[in-house]
Each structure stands twice: as structure tokens, then as C-alpha cells.
């Protein structure tokens, strides 16, 4: 019995390759064909263990420690930095974890903690969006896909 060969969607793509995949699906859609789901993983411009700097006030760190369900490793790092506003480095995987946990905690946190958690969540989402910005930067609503603004 022979095995069916499935396409390897797990291989990370460059930004240009991802744009090409999206453009191909959009051409199919415009032609009246169903392109199906479009999935891909992006190659990271930074190494997986490289740190992204996140500037946090002491109060924000305290809210993150007490009002979230962050992993103990992350909480310990937040406790270990000095007093006042400090820059803490997080890996991309940790930023994804922060994004999930801060979003959940902000829904239920009391007033002052909620405000701090939302402020940190905005910074985390900014870092994450910068990481993936190149894929969709030329896509404008209402413009034919593949045409670059200019």
C-alpha cells in the first residue's frame, strides 16, 4: 500500500513566499474558485531564543505577577528585576504566552490591574505585529490584490 504524499505546510516560509501563497489564493478566489484554507508559518527574522525587550513599570510587573496565570519561570524573572521601570527580555514563545494570559486576565482583573495589564498587552501585541508585519503590509482594502500602493 502506498502512502499519499501530503504537502509540507509545516516548513516555514519567507515573507515573499507567504505573499506569493496569498496572491495565488486571491487569484483563485477572483477566478471564482475556492482556494480553501490558506495556512503557513513564517520564518522568524530573529532566532527562537533571542529576546524582545519589553519596558515595564514596577506596578505593571506586580499586576502581571498577582493578577495573571503566567508560567512560574516568567513570574520569577519579573520578580528578579530591580525597582522602578525596567526592560525585561522575552522570547517570541514567551510573548505568545504573555499575549494569551494577559488577554484573559484583563477580562477579570480589578480596575487598576486591568488598566496596567491592558497597557502591557498593547506593547506585547505591538512587538508581535512587528514580527509579522511584512506579510500583509501591501494589502489594502478595496485595492486589487498584488498591486502595491505607490
C-alpha positions in Angstrom: 0.0 0.0 0.0 1.5 3.4 -1.0 1.2 6.4 1.2 -0.4 9.6 -0.1 2.0 12.4 -0.2 0.7 15.5 1.6 2.0 19.0 1.0 4.5 20.1 3.7 2.8 23.1 5.2 5.0 22.9 8.3 8.0 24.3 6.5 8.4 28.0 7.5 8.1 30.4 4.6 9.9 33.7 3.9 7.7 36.9 3.8 8.0 36.8 0.0 6.9 33.2 -0.2 4.0 33.8 2.1 2.9 36.8 0.0 3.1 34.6 -3.1 0.9 32.0 -1.5 -1.7 34.6 -0.5 -1.6 36.2 -4.0 -2.1 32.7 -5.6 -5.2 32.1 -3.4 -6.6 35.6 -4.2 -6.2 34.9 -7.9 -8.1 31.6 -7.4 -10.8 33.4 -5.5 -11.2 36.2 -8.1 -11.4 33.5 -10.8 -14.4 32.0 -8.9 -12.5 29.0 -7.5 -12.4 28.1 -3.8 -8.7 28.3 -2.7 -9.5 26.5 0.6 -7.8 27.5 3.8 -4.5 29.4 3.5 -2.0 28.3 6.1 1.6 28.9 6.5 4.3 29.5 9.1 6.7 32.4 8.7 10.5 32.2 9.1 11.5 34.2 12.1 13.8 37.1 11.5 15.2 36.5 15.0 16.4 33.3 16.5 13.8 31.5 18.7 15.9 32.2 21.8 16.5 35.9 21.0 14.9 38.3 23.4 12.5 41.0 22.6 12.7 44.0 25.0 9.6 45.0 26.9 9.7 48.0 29.1 7.6 47.5 32.3 6.9 49.7 35.3 7.1 48.2 38.7 3.3 48.4 39.1 2.8 46.6 35.8 5.1 43.8 36.8 3.3 43.5 40.1 -0.1 43.2 38.3 1.4 40.6 36.0 2.6 38.6 38.9 -0.5 38.8 41.0 -3.4 39.0 38.5 -2.4 36.5 35.9 -1.6 32.8 35.5 1.8 33.3 33.9 4.3 30.5 34.0 6.4 30.5 37.1 9.6 30.9 35.1 8.2 34.2 33.7 6.9 35.4 37.1 10.3 34.7 38.7 12.0 36.8 36.0 9.6 39.6 36.6 10.3 39.5 40.4 14.1 39.4 39.9 14.4 42.7 38.1 15.2 45.9 40.1 12.8 48.5 41.3 11.2 51.1 39.1 10.8 50.9 35.3 12.9 48.1 33.8 13.4 46.5 30.4 12.7 42.7 30.5 13.6 40.4 27.6 11.1 37.8 26.4 11.4 35.2 23.7 8.8 35.0 21.0 7.3 31.9 22.6 7.0 33.8 25.9 5.4 36.8 24.1 2.8 34.5 22.7 2.2 33.2 26.2 2.0 36.7 27.6 -0.4 37.7 24.9 -2.8 34.8 25.8 -2.6 35.2 29.5 -2.7 39.0 29.7 -5.8 39.0 27.4 -7.6 36.5 29.7 -6.5 38.2 32.9 -7.5 41.7 31.7 -11.1 40.5 31.3 -11.5 39.7 35.1 -8.8 41.9 36.8 -9.9 44.7 39.1 -9.7 48.3 37.9 -6.0 49.3 38.5 -4.7 45.9 37.5 -6.9 45.8 34.4 -5.5 49.1 33.2 -1.9 48.0 33.7 -2.5 44.6 32.1 -4.1 46.2 29.0 -1.2 48.6 28.7 1.3 45.7 28.7 -0.9 43.7 26.3 -0.8 46.6 23.8 3.0 46.6 23.9 3.1 42.8 23.5 0.8 42.9 20.5 2.9 45.7 19.0 6.0 43.5 19.3 4.2 40.5 17.8 2.7 42.5 14.9 6.2 43.9 14.1 7.4 40.4 13.9 4.8 39.5 11.2 4.3 42.9 9.6 6.0 42.2 6.3 3.4 39.7 5.1 0.3 41.9 4.9 1.9 45.4 4.6 0.9 45.8 0.9 -2.6 44.6 1.3 -5.1 47.4 1.2 -8.8 47.1 1.5 -10.5 47.8 -1.9 -7.3 47.6 -3.9 -6.8 44.6 -6.3 -4.6 42.1 -4.5 -1.0 42.0 -5.6 -0.9 45.6 -6.6 1.4 47.6 -4.4 0.5 51.0 -3.2 2.6 53.7 -4.6 
